[in-house]
Amino acid sequence: MTNLARLALVLALLMGAGPARAESLRCYGAIADVGDSRVAVLYKCGPPLLRDSYCAPVFYPGGVYQIPDPYASLIAPCLATEDWVYDRGPGNLVATVRFRFGVVQSIHYGRSPP
């Protein structure tokens, strides 16, 4: 696989990894939003109740099929993903902030993120 083909595949994968929806999280009078860094969210909202880091598999752009490991590891073995859970107090749903590449990709309210 040539370097140009690898670059094109990486760019195609990154274009498909954008935020699913525009949500925001209000914390102590500040607003954490999609595109904020981990440091910015930590500064605005404080430490999360729970943190989880994992390696999400790489999928074909626009498809549901995972790229096989021998090929995926040539470009990117996985997408480094981190979820932070914030308990927003009584009467409010918990908020899950998902980071990819150190930047907020999405904010989801409720028990299980998509």
C-alpha positions as CSV (number, residue, x, y, z in Angstrom):
1,M,0.0,0.0,0.0
2,T,1.5,3.3,-1.0
3,N,1.9,6.2,1.4
4,L,-0.7,8.3,-0.6
5,A,-3.2,5.5,-0.3
6,R,-2.6,5.2,3.5
7,L,-3.0,9.0,3.9
8,A,-6.3,8.9,1.9
9,L,-7.6,6.1,4.0
10,V,-6.7,7.8,7.3
11,L,-8.3,11.1,6.1
12,A,-11.5,9.2,5.1
13,L,-11.6,7.5,8.6
14,L,-11.1,10.8,10.4
15,M,-13.8,12.5,8.4
16,G,-16.3,9.9,9.5
17,A,-15.3,10.3,13.2
18,G,-17.0,13.7,13.7
19,P,-19.5,14.5,16.4
20,A,-22.8,12.8,16.2
21,R,-24.8,15.7,17.6
22,A,-24.1,19.1,19.1
23,E,-24.7,18.8,22.9
24,S,-23.2,20.8,25.7
25,L,-22.6,20.3,29.4
26,R,-23.2,23.1,31.9
27,C,-20.9,22.9,34.9
28,Y,-20.5,25.5,37.7
29,G,-21.6,28.4,35.4
30,A,-19.2,27.3,32.5
31,I,-20.2,25.3,29.4
32,A,-18.2,22.3,28.1
33,D,-18.9,21.8,24.4
34,V,-18.0,19.5,21.5
35,G,-14.4,20.4,20.4
36,D,-13.1,21.2,23.9
37,S,-9.9,19.5,25.1
38,R,-9.7,17.3,28.2
39,V,-8.0,20.0,30.1
40,A,-10.7,22.5,29.3
41,V,-13.5,20.1,30.4
42,L,-11.5,19.3,33.6
43,Y,-11.1,23.1,34.3
44,K,-14.8,23.8,33.6
45,C,-16.4,20.8,35.3
46,G,-13.9,19.4,37.7
47,P,-12.9,15.7,38.0
48,P,-15.5,13.2,36.7
49,L,-17.2,10.6,38.8
50,L,-15.9,7.8,36.5
51,R,-13.4,7.5,33.7
52,D,-13.0,4.8,31.1
53,S,-10.3,4.5,28.5
54,Y,-10.5,1.9,25.7
55,C,-9.4,1.3,22.1
56,A,-12.4,1.5,19.8
57,P,-12.0,-0.6,16.6
58,V,-11.6,1.0,13.2
59,F,-14.5,0.6,10.7
60,Y,-14.7,1.0,6.9
61,P,-15.9,4.6,6.1
62,G,-19.7,4.6,5.9
63,G,-20.0,0.9,6.7
64,V,-20.6,-1.4,9.7
65,Y,-17.7,-3.7,8.9
66,Q,-14.5,-3.6,11.0
67,I,-11.2,-3.2,9.1
68,P,-9.3,-6.5,9.7
69,D,-6.4,-6.2,12.2
70,P,-3.5,-6.8,9.8
71,Y,-4.6,-3.9,7.6
72,A,-5.9,-1.6,10.4
73,S,-2.7,-1.8,12.3
74,L,-0.8,-0.4,9.3
75,I,-2.7,2.9,9.6
76,A,-4.2,3.1,13.0
77,P,-4.6,0.0,15.2
78,C,-7.6,1.6,17.0
79,L,-9.2,4.9,17.9
80,A,-8.1,6.0,21.4
81,T,-11.4,6.7,23.2
82,E,-12.1,8.0,26.7
83,D,-15.4,8.4,28.4
84,W,-16.0,10.6,31.5
85,V,-19.2,10.3,33.5
86,Y,-20.5,13.3,35.4
87,D,-23.3,13.0,38.1
88,R,-25.2,16.3,37.8
89,G,-27.1,15.9,41.0
90,P,-30.6,14.8,42.0
91,G,-33.3,15.2,39.3
92,N,-30.7,15.4,36.5
93,L,-29.5,12.7,34.1
94,V,-25.8,11.6,34.3
95,A,-23.7,13.1,31.4
96,T,-21.2,11.0,29.5
97,V,-18.5,13.0,27.7
98,R,-16.7,11.0,25.0
99,F,-13.2,12.1,24.0
100,R,-11.4,11.0,20.8
101,F,-7.8,12.2,20.2
102,G,-8.1,14.3,23.4
103,V,-11.1,16.3,22.2
104,V,-14.8,16.1,23.1
105,Q,-16.5,14.2,20.3
106,S,-19.9,13.9,21.9
107,I,-21.9,14.5,25.1
108,H,-24.7,12.1,25.9
109,Y,-27.3,12.2,28.7
110,G,-28.6,9.1,30.4
111,R,-27.3,5.7,31.4
112,S,-25.6,4.3,28.3
113,P,-23.9,6.3,25.5
114,P,-24.5,5.2,21.9
